[in-house]
Amino acid sequence: EENPITYNKGLSNYPNPVNSSTTIKYELKSPAYVSLKLYDMVGNQVAVIFEGYQNSGIQQVSYDTKDNSGMPLASGSYVYELNVSPTDMAGNNAFSPFLLRNVMVIVR
């Protein structure tokens, strides 16, 4: 089965390390429901960066390095996780659900 993330694009953020804001970039081969979340290094979810439907193509999501309550995150390493689910109906799935992770370093 094909990966819904375009292989040569992957999942990345820039700048990295980041101070106050970063852009997370990836490319979808097909329309999908996307969940993009941030976790600290012990696995606690600290932020939901994006959750919703996205069309195929290059996606860019801006993130202001704040937690779910709006407080700036402390310096350190964090894992961001992209969870992609197909949106096709009636068993005509373009791909299976897919999960991809990467590391973001915040420097204050």
Gaussian input, Z-matrix of N, CA and C with variables (Angstrom, degrees):
# hf/3-21g

backbone

0 1
 N
 C     1     B1
 C     2     B2     1     A1
 N     3     B3     2     A2     1     D1
 C     4     B4     3     A3     2     D2
 C     5     B5     4     A4     3     D3
 N     6     B6     5     A5     4     D4
 C     7     B7     6     A6     5     D5
 C     8     B8     7     A7     6     D6
 N     9     B9     8     A8     7     D7
 C    10    B10     9     A9     8     D8
 C    11    B11    10    A10     9     D9
 N    12    B12    11    A11    10    D10
 C    13    B13    12    A12    11    D11
 C    14    B14    13    A13    12    D12
 N    15    B15    14    A14    13    D13
 C    16    B16    15    A15    14    D14
 C    17    B17    16    A16    15    D15
 N    18    B18    17    A17    16    D16
 C    19    B19    18    A18    17    D17
 C    20    B20    19    A19    18    D18
 N    21    B21    20    A20    19    D19
 C    22    B22    21    A21    20    D20
 C    23    B23    22    A22    21    D21
 N    24    B24    23    A23    22    D22
 C    25    B25    24    A24    23    D23
 C    26    B26    25    A25    24    D24
 N    27    B27    26    A26    25    D25
 C    28    B28    27    A27    26    D26
 C    29    B29    28    A28    27    D27
 N    30    B30    29    A29    28    D28
 C    31    B31    30    A30    29    D29
 C    32    B32    31    A31    30    D30
 N    33    B33    32    A32    31    D31
 C    34    B34    33    A33    32    D32
 C    35    B35    34    A34    33    D33
 N    36    B36    35    A35    34    D34
 C    37    B37    36    A36    35    D35
 C    38    B38    37    A37    36    D36
 N    39    B39    38    A38    37    D37
 C    40    B40    39    A39    38    D38
 C    41    B41    40    A40    39    D39
 N    42    B42    41    A41    40    D40
 C    43    B43    42    A42    41    D41
 C    44    B44    43    A43    42    D42
 N    45    B45    44    A44    43    D43
 C    46    B46    45    A45    44    D44
 C    47    B47    46    A46    45    D45
 N    48    B48    47    A47    46    D46
 C    49    B49    48    A48    47    D47
 C    50    B50    49    A49    48    D48
 N    51    B51    50    A50    49    D49
 C    52    B52    51    A51    50    D50
 C    53    B53    52    A52    51    D51
 N    54    B54    53    A53    52    D52
 C    55    B55    54    A54    53    D53
 C    56    B56    55    A55    54    D54
 N    57    B57    56    A56    55    D55
 C    58    B58    57    A57    56    D56
 C    59    B59    58    A58    57    D57
 N    60    B60    59    A59    58    D58
 C    61    B61    60    A60    59    D59
 C    62    B62    61    A61    60    D60
 N    63    B63    62    A62    61    D61
 C    64    B64    63    A63    62    D62
 C    65    B65    64    A64    63    D63
 N    66    B66    65    A65    64    D64
 C    67    B67    66    A66    65    D65
 C    68    B68    67    A67    66    D66
 N    69    B69    68    A68    67    D67
 C    70    B70    69    A69    68    D68
 C    71    B71    70    A70    69    D69
 N    72    B72    71    A71    70    D70
 C    73    B73    72    A72    71    D71
 C    74    B74    73    A73    72    D72
 N    75    B75    74    A74    73    D73
 C    76    B76    75    A75    74    D74
 C    77    B77    76    A76    75    D75
 N    78    B78    77    A77    76    D76
 C    79    B79    78    A78    77    D77
 C    80    B80    79    A79    78    D78
 N    81    B81    80    A80    79    D79
 C    82    B82    81    A81    80    D80
 C    83    B83    82    A82    81    D81
 N    84    B84    83    A83    82    D82
 C    85    B85    84    A84    83    D83
 C    86    B86    85    A85    84    D84
 N    87    B87    86    A86    85    D85
 C    88    B88    87    A87    86    D86
 C    89    B89    88    A88    87    D87
 N    90    B90    89    A89    88    D88
 C    91    B91    90    A90    89    D89
 C    92    B92    91    A91    90    D90
 N    93    B93    92    A92    91    D91
 C    94    B94    93    A93    92    D92
 C    95    B95    94    A94    93    D93
 N    96    B96    95    A95    94    D94
 C    97    B97    96    A96    95    D95
 C    98    B98    97    A97    96    D96
 N    99    B99    98    A98    97    D97
 C   100   B100    99    A99    98    D98
 C   101   B101   100   A100    99    D99
 N   102   B102   101   A101   100   D100
 C   103   B103   102   A102   101   D101
 C   104   B104   103   A103   102   D102
 N   105   B105   104   A104   103   D103
 C   106   B106   105   A105   104   D104
 C   107   B107   106   A106   105   D105
 N   108   B108   107   A107   106   D106
 C   109   B109   108   A108   107   D107
 C   110   B110   109   A109   108   D108
 N   111   B111   110   A110   109   D109
 C   112   B112   111   A111   110   D110
 C   113   B113   112   A112   111   D111
 N   114   B114   113   A113   112   D112
 C   115   B115   114   A114   113   D113
 C   116   B116   115   A115   114   D114
 N   117   B117   116   A116   115   D115
 C   118   B118   117   A117   116   D116
 C   119   B119   118   A118   117   D117
 N   120   B120   119   A119   118   D118
 C   121   B121   120   A120   119   D119
 C   122   B122   121   A121   120   D120
 N   123   B123   122   A122   121   D121
 C   124   B124   123   A123   122   D122
 C   125   B125   124   A124   123   D123
 N   126   B126   125   A125   124   D124
 C   127   B127   126   A126   125   D125
 C   128   B128   127   A127   126   D126
 N   129   B129   128   A128   127   D127
 C   130   B130   129   A129   128   D128
 C   131   B131   130   A130   129   D129
 N   132   B132   131   A131   130   D130
 C   133   B133   132   A132   131   D131
 C   134   B134   133   A133   132   D132
 N   135   B135   134   A134   133   D133
 C   136   B136   135   A135   134   D134
 C   137   B137   136   A136   135   D135
 N   138   B138   137   A137   136   D136
 C   139   B139   138   A138   137   D137
 C   140   B140   139   A139   138   D138
 N   141   B141   140   A140   139   D139
 C   142   B142   141   A141   140   D140
 C   143   B143   142   A142   141   D141
 N   144   B144   143   A143   142   D142
 C   145   B145   144   A144   143   D143
 C   146   B146   145   A145   144   D144
 N   147   B147   146   A146   145   D145
 C   148   B148   147   A147   146   D146
 C   149   B149   148   A148   147   D147
 N   150   B150   149   A149   148   D148
 C   151   B151   150   A150   149   D149
 C   152   B152   151   A151   150   D150
 N   153   B153   152   A152   151   D151
 C   154   B154   153   A153   152   D152
 C   155   B155   154   A154   153   D153
 N   156   B156   155   A155   154   D154
 C   157   B157   156   A156   155   D155
 C   158   B158   157   A157   156   D156
 N   159   B159   158   A158   157   D157
 C   160   B160   159   A159   158   D158
 C   161   B161   160   A160   159   D159
 N   162   B162   161   A161   160   D160
 C   163   B163   162   A162   161   D161
 C   164   B164   163   A163   162   D162
 N   165   B165   164   A164   163   D163
 C   166   B166   165   A165   164   D164
 C   167   B167   166   A166   165   D165
 N   168   B168   167   A167   166   D166
 C   169   B169   168   A168   167   D167
 C   170   B170   169   A169   168   D168
 N   171   B171   170   A170   169   D169
 C   172   B172   171   A171   170   D170
 C   173   B173   172   A172   171   D171
 N   174   B174   173   A173   172   D172
 C   175   B175   174   A174   173   D173
 C   176   B176   175   A175   174   D174
 N   177   B177   176   A176   175   D175
 C   178   B178   177   A177   176   D176
 C   179   B179   178   A178   177   D177
 N   180   B180   179   A179   178   D178
 C   181   B181   180   A180   179   D179
 C   182   B182   181   A181   180   D180
 N   183   B183   182   A182   181   D181
 C   184   B184   183   A183   182   D182
 C   185   B185   184   A184   183   D183
 N   186   B186   185   A185   184   D184
 C   187   B187   186   A186   185   D185
 C   188   B188   187   A187   186   D186
 N   189   B189   188   A188   187   D187
 C   190   B190   189   A189   188   D188
 C   191   B191   190   A190   189   D189
 N   192   B192   191   A191   190   D190
 C   193   B193   192   A192   191   D191
 C   194   B194   193   A193   192   D192
 N   195   B195   194   A194   193   D193
 C   196   B196   195   A195   194   D194
 C   197   B197   196   A196   195   D195
 N   198   B198   197   A197   196   D196
 C   199   B199   198   A198   197   D197
 C   200   B200   199   A199   198   D198
 N   201   B201   200   A200   199   D199
 C   202   B202   201   A201   200   D200
 C   203   B203   202   A202   201   D201
 N   204   B204   203   A203   202   D202
 C   205   B205   204   A204   203   D203
 C   206   B206   205   A205   204   D204
 N   207   B207   206   A206   205   D205
 C   208   B208   207   A207   206   D206
 C   209   B209   208   A208   207   D207
 N   210   B210   209   A209   208   D208
 C   211   B211   210   A210   209   D209
 C   212   B212   211   A211   210   D210
 N   213   B213   212   A212   211   D211
 C   214   B214   213   A213   212   D212
 C   215   B215   214   A214   213   D213
 N   216   B216   215   A215   214   D214
 C   217   B217   216   A216   215   D215
 C   218   B218   217   A217   216   D216
 N   219   B219   218   A218   217   D217
 C   220   B220   219   A219   218   D218
 C   221   B221   220   A220   219   D219
 N   222   B222   221   A221   220   D220
 C   223   B223   222   A222   221   D221
 C   224   B224   223   A223   222   D222
 N   225   B225   224   A224   223   D223
 C   226   B226   225   A225   224   D224
 C   227   B227   226   A226   225   D225
 N   228   B228   227   A227   226   D226
 C   229   B229   228   A228   227   D227
 C   230   B230   229   A229   228   D228
 N   231   B231   230   A230   229   D229
 C   232   B232   231   A231   230   D230
 C   233   B233   232   A232   231   D231
 N   234   B234   233   A233   232   D232
 C   235   B235   234   A234   233   D233
 C   236   B236   235   A235   234   D234
 N   237   B237   236   A236   235   D235
 C   238   B238   237   A237   236   D236
 C   239   B239   238   A238   237   D237
 N   240   B240   239   A239   238   D238
 C   241   B241   240   A240   239   D239
 C   242   B242   241   A241   240   D240
 N   243   B243   242   A242   241   D241
 C   244   B244   243   A243   242   D242
 C   245   B245   244   A244   243   D243
 N   246   B246   245   A245   244   D244
 C   247   B247   246   A246   245   D245
 C   248   B248   247   A247   246   D246
 N   249   B249   248   A248   247   D247
 C   250   B250   249   A249   248   D248
 C   251   B251   250   A250   249   D249
 N   252   B252   251   A251   250   D250
 C   253   B253   252   A252   251   D251
 C   254   B254   253   A253   252   D252
 N   255   B255   254   A254   253   D253
 C   256   B256   255   A255   254   D254
 C   257   B257   256   A256   255   D255
 N   258   B258   257   A257   256   D256
 C   259   B259   258   A258   257   D257
 C   260   B260   259   A259   258   D258
 N   261   B261   260   A260   259   D259
 C   262   B262   261   A261   260   D260
 C   263   B263   262   A262   261   D261
 N   264   B264   263   A263   262   D262
 C   265   B265   264   A264   263   D263
 C   266   B266   265   A265   264   D264
 N   267   B267   266   A266   265   D265
 C   268   B268   267   A267   266   D266
 C   269   B269   268   A268   267   D267
 N   270   B270   269   A269   268   D268
 C   271   B271   270   A270   269   D269
 C   272   B272   271   A271   270   D270
 N   273   B273   272   A272   271   D271
 C   274   B274   273   A273   272   D272
 C   275   B275   274   A274   273   D273
 N   276   B276   275   A275   274   D274
 C   277   B277   276   A276   275   D275
 C   278   B278   277   A277   276   D276
 N   279   B279   278   A278   277   D277
 C   280   B280   279   A279   278   D278
 C   281   B281   280   A280   279   D279
 N   282   B282   281   A281   280   D280
 C   283   B283   282   A282   281   D281
 C   284   B284   283   A283   282   D282
 N   285   B285   284   A284   283   D283
 C   286   B286   285   A285   284   D284
 C   287   B287   286   A286   285   D285
 N   288   B288   287   A287   286   D286
 C   289   B289   288   A288   287   D287
 C   290   B290   289   A289   288   D288
 N   291   B291   290   A290   289   D289
 C   292   B292   291   A291   290   D290
 C   293   B293   292   A292   291   D291
 N   294   B294   293   A293   292   D292
 C   295   B295   294   A294   293   D293
 C   296   B296   295   A295   294   D294
 N   297   B297   296   A296   295   D295
 C   298   B298   297   A297   296   D296
 C   299   B299   298   A298   297   D297
 N   300   B300   299   A299   298   D298
 C   301   B301   300   A300   299   D299
 C   302   B302   301   A301   300   D300
 N   303   B303   302   A302   301   D301
 C   304   B304   303   A303   302   D302
 C   305   B305   304   A304   303   D303
 N   306   B306   305   A305   304   D304
 C   307   B307   306   A306   305   D305
 C   308   B308   307   A307   306   D306
 N   309   B309   308   A308   307   D307
 C   310   B310   309   A309   308   D308
 C   311   B311   310   A310   309   D309
 N   312   B312   311   A311   310   D310
 C   313   B313   312   A312   311   D311
 C   314   B314   313   A313   312   D312
 N   315   B315   314   A314   313   D313
 C   316   B316   315   A315   314   D314
 C   317   B317   316   A316   315   D315
 N   318   B318   317   A317   316   D316
 C   319   B319   318   A318   317   D317
 C   320   B320   319   A319   318   D318
 N   321   B321   320   A320   319   D319
 C   322   B322   321   A321   320   D320
 C   323   B323   322   A322   321   D321

   B1=1.4441
   B2=1.5131
   B3=1.2997
   B4=1.4466
   B5=1.5197
   B6=1.3008
   B7=1.4529
   B8=1.5383
   B9=1.3313
   B10=1.4588
   B11=1.5196
   B12=1.3175
   B13=1.4566
   B14=1.5222
   B15=1.3012
   B16=1.4525
   B17=1.5259
   B18=1.3140
   B19=1.4615
   B20=1.5247
   B21=1.3201
   B22=1.4577
   B23=1.5247
   B24=1.3040
   B25=1.4628
   B26=1.5271
   B27=1.3345
   B28=1.4520
   B29=1.5156
   B30=1.3009
   B31=1.4581
   B32=1.5189
   B33=1.3292
   B34=1.4610
   B35=1.5242
   B36=1.3193
   B37=1.4645
   B38=1.5206
   B39=1.3147
   B40=1.4518
   B41=1.5159
   B42=1.3020
   B43=1.4664
   B44=1.5323
   B45=1.2985
   B46=1.4613
   B47=1.5163
   B48=1.3282
   B49=1.4571
   B50=1.5347
   B51=1.3314
   B52=1.4522
   B53=1.5247
   B54=1.3381
   B55=1.4536
   B56=1.5180
   B57=1.3252
   B58=1.4627
   B59=1.5271
   B60=1.3325
   B61=1.4614
   B62=1.5249
   B63=1.3124
   B64=1.4547
   B65=1.5218
   B66=1.3116
   B67=1.4560
   B68=1.5151
   B69=1.3170
   B70=1.4597
   B71=1.5208
   B72=1.3297
   B73=1.4573
   B74=1.5235
   B75=1.3385
   B76=1.4654
   B77=1.5199
   B78=1.3060
   B79=1.4647
   B80=1.5188
   B81=1.3272
   B82=1.4633
   B83=1.5239
   B84=1.3245
   B85=1.4647
   B86=1.5187
   B87=1.3363
   B88=1.4650
   B89=1.5114
   B90=1.3456
   B91=1.4641
   B92=1.5343
   B93=1.3268
   B94=1.4554
   B95=1.5173
   B96=1.3344
   B97=1.4587
   B98=1.5252
   B99=1.3244
   B100=1.4543
   B101=1.5179
   B102=1.3177
   B103=1.4562
   B104=1.5222
   B105=1.3281
   B106=1.4526
   B107=1.5234
   B108=1.3332
   B109=1.4707
   B110=1.5223
   B111=1.3274
   B112=1.4592
   B113=1.5218
   B114=1.3345
   B115=1.4618
   B116=1.5193
   B117=1.3458
   B118=1.4620
   B119=1.5270
   B120=1.3165
   B121=1.4610
   B122=1.5290
   B123=1.3262
   B124=1.4700
   B125=1.5256
   B126=1.3418
   B127=1.4558
   B128=1.5100
   B129=1.3268
   B130=1.4620
   B131=1.5274
   B132=1.3226
   B133=1.4637
   B134=1.5241
   B135=1.3311
   B136=1.4650
   B137=1.5226
   B138=1.3461
   B139=1.4678
   B140=1.5210
   B141=1.3243
   B142=1.4641
   B143=1.5250
   B144=1.3134
   B145=1.4576
   B146=1.5243
   B147=1.3314
   B148=1.4636
   B149=1.5260
   B150=1.3266
   B151=1.4569
   B152=1.5189
   B153=1.3381
   B154=1.4520
   B155=1.5114
   B156=1.3227
   B157=1.4520
   B158=1.5285
   B159=1.3447
   B160=1.4582
   B161=1.5222
   B162=1.3208
   B163=1.4554
   B164=1.5217
   B165=1.3172
   B166=1.4553
   B167=1.5236
   B168=1.3276
   B169=1.4576
   B170=1.5186
   B171=1.3038
   B172=1.4652
   B173=1.5229
   B174=1.3103
   B175=1.4612
   B176=1.5252
   B177=1.3195
   B178=1.4576
   B179=1.5204
   B180=1.3185
   B181=1.4602
   B182=1.5237
   B183=1.3207
   B184=1.4656
   B185=1.5212
   B186=1.3353
   B187=1.4593
   B188=1.5207
   B189=1.3382
   B190=1.4684
   B191=1.5276
   B192=1.3028
   B193=1.4784
   B194=1.5304
   B195=1.3414
   B196=1.4642
   B197=1.5253
   B198=1.3369
   B199=1.4546
   B200=1.5333
   B201=1.3284
   B202=1.4652
   B203=1.5285
   B204=1.3311
   B205=1.4605
   B206=1.5348
   B207=1.3444
   B208=1.4562
   B209=1.5150
   B210=1.3304
   B211=1.4643
   B212=1.5271
   B213=1.3438
   B214=1.4692
   B215=1.5318
   B216=1.3211
   B217=1.4586
   B218=1.5187
   B219=1.3154
   B220=1.4601
   B221=1.5261
   B222=1.3255
   B223=1.4557
   B224=1.5145
   B225=1.3220
   B226=1.4550
   B227=1.5140
   B228=1.3201
   B229=1.4579
   B230=1.5194
   B231=1.3269
   B232=1.4557
   B233=1.5268
   B234=1.3096
   B235=1.4559
   B236=1.5194
   B237=1.3330
   B238=1.4605
   B239=1.5196
   B240=1.3238
   B241=1.4590
   B242=1.5221
   B243=1.3100
   B244=1.4593
   B245=1.5237
   B246=1.3328
   B247=1.4581
   B248=1.5252
   B249=1.3265
   B250=1.4586
   B251=1.5189
   B252=1.3361
   B253=1.4664
   B254=1.5254
   B255=1.3373
   B256=1.4668
   B257=1.5237
   B258=1.3303
   B259=1.4629
   B260=1.5218
   B261=1.3400
   B262=1.4641
   B263=1.5192
   B264=1.3187
   B265=1.4633
   B266=1.5288
   B267=1.3045
   B268=1.4647
   B269=1.5257
   B270=1.3308
   B271=1.4572
   B272=1.5096
   B273=1.3112
   B274=1.4543
   B275=1.5290
   B276=1.3221
   B277=1.4630
   B278=1.5183
   B279=1.3153
   B280=1.4568
   B281=1.5272
   B282=1.3291
   B283=1.4603
   B284=1.5215
   B285=1.3198
   B286=1.4642
   B287=1.5251
   B288=1.3349
   B289=1.4712
   B290=1.5256
   B291=1.3165
   B292=1.4545
   B293=1.5229
   B294=1.3297
   B295=1.4624
   B296=1.5194
   B297=1.3292
   B298=1.4576
   B299=1.5212
   B300=1.3412
   B301=1.4765
   B302=1.5262
   B303=1.3329
   B304=1.4669
   B305=1.5277
   B306=1.3239
   B307=1.4629
   B308=1.5226
   B309=1.3389
   B310=1.4637
   B311=1.5330
   B312=1.3146
   B313=1.4626
   B314=1.5200
   B315=1.3412
   B316=1.4604
   B317=1.5204
   B318=1.3307
   B319=1.4612
   B320=1.5177
   B321=1.3092
   B322=1.4764
   B323=1.5134
   A1=109.70
   A2=115.25
   A3=119.85
   A4=112.50
   A5=114.49
   A6=122.87
   A7=108.02
   A8=118.99
   A9=120.03
   A10=113.93
   A11=117.32
   A12=121.55
   A13=106.95
   A14=117.71
   A15=120.35
   A16=108.71
   A17=116.84
   A18=121.98
   A19=113.89
   A20=118.50
   A21=119.24
   A22=113.46
   A23=119.11
   A24=121.98
   A25=111.44
   A26=117.10
   A27=121.03
   A28=113.57
   A29=115.61
   A30=124.33
   A31=107.01
   A32=117.02
   A33=119.53
   A34=110.19
   A35=114.50
   A36=119.49
   A37=108.81
   A38=115.77
   A39=120.91
   A40=108.74
   A41=120.06
   A42=123.10
   A43=111.12
   A44=115.91
   A45=122.36
   A46=107.04
   A47=120.51
   A48=128.57
   A49=112.35
   A50=114.14
   A51=122.24
   A52=109.82
   A53=116.40
   A54=120.76
   A55=109.81
   A56=117.84
   A57=119.60
   A58=114.27
   A59=118.48
   A60=119.58
   A61=110.15
   A62=114.85
   A63=121.80
   A64=109.31
   A65=116.60
   A66=122.44
   A67=108.43
   A68=116.39
   A69=122.01
   A70=107.08
   A71=115.90
   A72=120.65
   A73=110.82
   A74=115.44
   A75=122.79
   A76=107.42
   A77=116.41
   A78=120.70
   A79=109.34
   A80=116.47
   A81=122.60
   A82=110.16
   A83=117.07
   A84=121.06
   A85=111.77
   A86=116.76
   A87=122.57
   A88=109.06
   A89=118.67
   A90=120.44
   A91=109.58
   A92=116.34
   A93=119.82
   A94=111.30
   A95=115.12
   A96=121.58
   A97=105.25
   A98=116.64
   A99=122.27
   A100=110.72
   A101=115.64
   A102=122.73
   A103=107.11
   A104=117.50
   A105=123.05
   A106=107.72
   A107=115.80
   A108=121.25
   A109=110.67
   A110=115.24
   A111=122.54
   A112=109.59
   A113=116.11
   A114=122.96
   A115=110.21
   A116=116.28
   A117=119.02
   A118=107.97
   A119=117.41
   A120=120.74
   A121=114.32
   A122=118.44
   A123=119.87
   A124=111.23
   A125=116.78
   A126=120.72
   A127=116.54
   A128=118.43
   A129=120.81
   A130=110.03
   A131=116.88
   A132=120.05
   A133=108.46
   A134=116.90
   A135=120.37
   A136=112.54
   A137=117.79
   A138=119.59
   A139=111.52
   A140=115.01
   A141=121.77
   A142=104.75
   A143=115.97
   A144=121.39
   A145=110.95
   A146=116.39
   A147=121.32
   A148=108.59
   A149=114.99
   A150=120.18
   A151=106.96
   A152=115.94
   A153=119.40
   A154=112.55
   A155=114.99
   A156=123.16
   A157=110.23
   A158=116.30
   A159=121.11
   A160=109.30
   A161=116.62
   A162=122.10
   A163=110.18
   A164=116.40
   A165=120.17
   A166=109.35
   A167=115.37
   A168=120.81
   A169=112.36
   A170=116.06
   A171=122.37
   A172=109.27
   A173=115.88
   A174=123.05
   A175=109.28
   A176=116.47
   A177=122.30
   A178=108.27
   A179=115.84
   A180=121.70
   A181=108.23
   A182=117.29
   A183=121.75
   A184=109.43
   A185=115.55
   A186=120.95
   A187=109.42
   A188=116.79
   A189=123.19
   A190=114.50
   A191=119.74
   A192=126.98
   A193=113.27
   A194=115.86
   A195=120.68
   A196=108.99
   A197=115.72
   A198=119.82
   A199=110.70
   A200=116.54
   A201=121.24
   A202=113.27
   A203=117.77
   A204=120.37
   A205=112.75
   A206=116.91
   A207=120.66
   A208=115.26
   A209=117.20
   A210=121.05
   A211=110.40
   A212=117.59
   A213=120.20
   A214=110.75
   A215=116.27
   A216=120.75
   A217=110.90
   A218=116.39
   A219=122.21
   A220=109.99
   A221=115.96
   A222=120.70
   A223=109.64
   A224=115.99
   A225=120.23
   A226=111.51
   A227=114.78
   A228=121.54
   A229=109.64
   A230=115.84
   A231=123.24
   A232=108.64
   A233=116.10
   A234=121.50
   A235=108.35
   A236=116.55
   A237=118.66
   A238=108.41
   A239=114.28
   A240=121.70
   A241=110.00
   A242=115.79
   A243=122.92
   A244=108.00
   A245=116.18
   A246=122.22
   A247=106.94
   A248=116.62
   A249=122.28
   A250=109.67
   A251=116.90
   A252=122.48
   A253=109.31
   A254=117.58
   A255=120.01
   A256=111.24
   A257=115.15
   A258=119.48
   A259=112.29
   A260=117.64
   A261=120.38
   A262=110.10
   A263=116.32
   A264=122.50
   A265=111.15
   A266=115.74
   A267=125.13
   A268=113.23
   A269=117.32
   A270=121.00
   A271=115.27
   A272=118.36
   A273=121.79
   A274=109.57
   A275=116.54
   A276=120.74
   A277=111.73
   A278=116.98
   A279=122.31
   A280=110.36
   A281=117.27
   A282=122.25
   A283=109.37
   A284=116.24
   A285=121.62
   A286=108.92
   A287=117.69
   A288=119.17
   A289=110.29
   A290=115.83
   A291=120.79
   A292=110.30
   A293=116.54
   A294=123.10
   A295=108.70
   A296=116.55
   A297=121.54
   A298=108.76
   A299=116.38
   A300=120.97
   A301=110.18
   A302=114.08
   A303=121.06
   A304=108.02
   A305=116.16
   A306=121.42
   A307=110.66
   A308=114.45
   A309=123.07
   A310=107.14
   A311=117.03
   A312=121.50
   A313=108.21
   A314=115.51
   A315=121.15
   A316=108.94
   A317=115.89
   A318=122.31
   A319=107.88
   A320=116.64
   A321=120.90
   A322=110.44
   D1=146.38
   D2=-176.63
   D3=-81.84
   D4=144.68
   D5=174.67
   D6=-73.13
   D7=130.09
   D8=-179.69
   D9=-72.06
   D10=-12.83
   D11=176.36
   D12=-92.93
   D13=131.31
   D14=178.91
   D15=-60.71
   D16=128.45
   D17=-172.54
   D18=-57.94
   D19=-44.83
   D20=-174.53
   D21=-79.42
   D22=-8.08
   D23=179.67
   D24=-96.35
   D25=-42.72
   D26=179.15
   D27=64.91
   D28=-155.16
   D29=-179.87
   D30=-127.15
   D31=121.23
   D32=-178.45
   D33=-148.39
   D34=162.37
   D35=173.07
   D36=-132.73
   D37=148.45
   D38=178.02
   D39=-143.42
   D40=141.89
   D41=-6.55
   D42=-71.92
   D43=159.58
   D44=175.12
   D45=-148.20
   D46=110.00
   D47=12.63
   D48=-68.28
   D49=157.66
   D50=-175.05
   D51=-121.91
   D52=147.77
   D53=176.41
   D54=-101.73
   D55=-70.28
   D56=-173.93
   D57=-115.21
   D58=-24.20
   D59=177.42
   D60=-154.78
   D61=154.27
   D62=-179.49
   D63=-146.00
   D64=163.32
   D65=176.24
   D66=-117.99
   D67=124.52
   D68=177.80
   D69=-97.79
   D70=129.47
   D71=-173.03
   D72=-127.64
   D73=139.79
   D74=175.60
   D75=-160.54
   D76=167.83
   D77=179.86
   D78=-128.12
   D79=130.01
   D80=178.57
   D81=-98.63
   D82=135.39
   D83=177.40
   D84=-78.32
   D85=-27.02
   D86=-178.14
   D87=-139.43
   D88=158.76
   D89=173.75
   D90=-57.01
   D91=145.97
   D92=-175.27
   D93=-157.72
   D94=161.00
   D95=169.63
   D96=-91.87
   D97=125.62
   D98=-172.74
   D99=-118.87
   D100=136.76
   D101=173.00
   D102=-125.01
   D103=123.30
   D104=-179.53
   D105=-122.28
   D106=112.81
   D107=-174.75
   D108=-127.05
   D109=156.03
   D110=-179.52
   D111=-117.35
   D112=136.34
   D113=-178.78
   D114=-127.28
   D115=146.39
   D116=172.03
   D117=-77.08
   D118=177.24
   D119=-173.00
   D120=-73.72
   D121=-8.16
   D122=174.20
   D123=-100.25
   D124=2.63
   D125=174.07
   D126=98.02
   D127=5.50
   D128=177.22
   D129=-78.99
   D130=130.42
   D131=175.95
   D132=-70.49
   D133=125.04
   D134=-179.36
   D135=-109.88
   D136=-20.67
   D137=-179.51
   D138=-157.81
   D139=142.78
   D140=167.06
   D141=-100.63
   D142=109.91
   D143=-175.37
   D144=-80.55
   D145=-42.02
   D146=178.81
   D147=-156.59
   D148=144.88
   D149=174.00
   D150=-151.03
   D151=120.80
   D152=179.39
   D153=159.72
   D154=-175.30
   D155=-178.53
   D156=-81.57
   D157=140.84
   D158=173.94
   D159=-136.89
   D160=142.56
   D161=175.25
   D162=-74.32
   D163=168.69
   D164=175.76
   D165=-66.82
   D166=158.85
   D167=178.03
   D168=115.66
   D169=-173.83
   D170=-178.54
   D171=-72.46
   D172=130.60
   D173=179.71
   D174=-117.45
   D175=138.46
   D176=175.31
   D177=-132.22
   D178=124.45
   D179=-179.29
   D180=-120.72
   D181=122.09
   D182=177.54
   D183=-83.83
   D184=141.82
   D185=179.85
   D186=-136.65
   D187=131.14
   D188=-173.98
   D189=-93.48
   D190=15.03
   D191=178.42
   D192=54.43
   D193=38.71
   D194=174.65
   D195=-114.16
   D196=153.89
   D197=178.76
   D198=-80.44
   D199=-177.14
   D200=-177.76
   D201=-61.46
   D202=-23.57
   D203=179.96
   D204=-94.28
   D205=3.07
   D206=177.41
   D207=90.82
   D208=5.80
   D209=179.48
   D210=-89.44
   D211=139.77
   D212=177.68
   D213=-61.71
   D214=138.48
   D215=178.45
   D216=-75.77
   D217=150.09
   D218=177.88
   D219=-73.02
   D220=160.26
   D221=174.49
   D222=-58.39
   D223=144.29
   D224=177.81
   D225=150.46
   D226=-176.39
   D227=179.19
   D228=-98.03
   D229=140.41
   D230=179.91
   D231=-135.48
   D232=151.52
   D233=177.31
   D234=-106.01
   D235=126.87
   D236=172.95
   D237=-106.41
   D238=141.46
   D239=-170.94
   D240=-124.91
   D241=126.74
   D242=177.83
   D243=-107.03
   D244=117.20
   D245=179.39
   D246=-112.17
   D247=119.17
   D248=-174.36
   D249=-117.30
   D250=126.52
   D251=178.60
   D252=-123.10
   D253=140.76
   D254=-179.92
   D255=-66.64
   D256=154.69
   D257=179.05
   D258=-113.97
   D259=0.43
   D260=178.82
   D261=-66.52
   D262=150.58
   D263=-177.44
   D264=-107.24
   D265=170.35
   D266=171.24
   D267=57.60
   D268=38.28
   D269=174.99
   D270=73.95
   D271=9.15
   D272=-179.70
   D273=-98.25
   D274=54.15
   D275=-176.03
   D276=-68.78
   D277=132.54
   D278=176.60
   D279=-74.17
   D280=-24.80
   D281=-179.83
   D282=-165.55
   D283=167.39
   D284=175.10
   D285=-84.98
   D286=157.32
   D287=175.50
   D288=-53.59
   D289=148.86
   D290=-173.48
   D291=-142.25
   D292=146.29
   D293=-178.80
   D294=-129.76
   D295=134.07
   D296=178.89
   D297=-138.49
   D298=140.86
   D299=-178.00
   D300=-128.03
   D301=154.61
   D302=174.28
   D303=-151.86
   D304=167.60
   D305=-177.26
   D306=-107.77
   D307=136.74
   D308=176.30
   D309=-118.30
   D310=134.42
   D311=177.73
   D312=-109.99
   D313=123.90
   D314=177.49
   D315=-103.25
   D316=128.91
   D317=179.53
   D318=-124.03
   D319=121.12
   D320=-179.83
   D321=-104.07

